[in-house]
Amino acid sequence: MQVAAGTRLGPYEIVAPLGAGGMGEVYRARDTRLDRDVAVKVLPAEFRTDAQLKIRFEREAKTISQLNHPHICTLFDVGDGYLVMEMLEGESLADRIAKGPLPVEDVLRIGIQIASALDRAHRQGIVHRDLKPGNIMLTRSGAKLLDFGLAKGGAALPSALSQATIQKPLTQEGTIIGTFQYMAPEQLEGHEADPRSDIFALGVVLYEMVTGKRAFEGKRPA
């Protein structure tokens, strides 16, 4: 779904496209109420047409929006088929790694920041499920973890919360959610992810930062 510059989504006026991914198109936009720049992610059609999926998504998004941490990208608002997030200036960790291995001091600094972000989320029952360099932005204020608990492709929306905090998880055992080069073995087998899955992925990301190469280069999960 391509959104033209000048289009209004609620109080948010689209300025320019920023990129695209499995979750849809991302745009720079202007919050006309608060006069600030924001990032707006326009979701795929199934999120806008499936009423039950939409209700569950909004329920989880509200919980994720309560994650207040300096190294987690803030979710500001949820609209009809779109998310509104803080606008981040910088480059992704994936783009930085493409230039070569990072100095050890940078690896330690970024690793500590992301570990701190994961700790905050896990203490609130939220699992990322798709931790990878492409979901980490490097900004002047430090690393920022993106897309916490949101869907990663396919028609099913993965649960961002643990069984302890949500009555009906949005994934079922046997559904693989994530990028398999960074996934823990239990995720590859289709089992439900938990905080340990994120910790495994963090270790894989740390390896990649140090070496400039992926820990697992396979093209298929098996």
Buried (B, 14 or more C-beta within 10 A) or exposed (E): EEBEEEBEBBBBBBBEBBEEEEBBBBBBBBBEEEEEEBBBBBBBEBBBEBEEBBEBBEBBBEBBBEBEBEBBBBBBBBBEBBBBBBBBEBEBBBEBBEEEBBEEEBBEBBBEBBBBBBBBBBEBBBBBBBBBBBBBBBBEEBBBBBBBBBBBBBEBBBBBBBEEBBEEBBBEEEBBBBBBBBBBEBBEEBBBBBBEBBBBBBBBBBBBBBEBEBEEEEEEBE
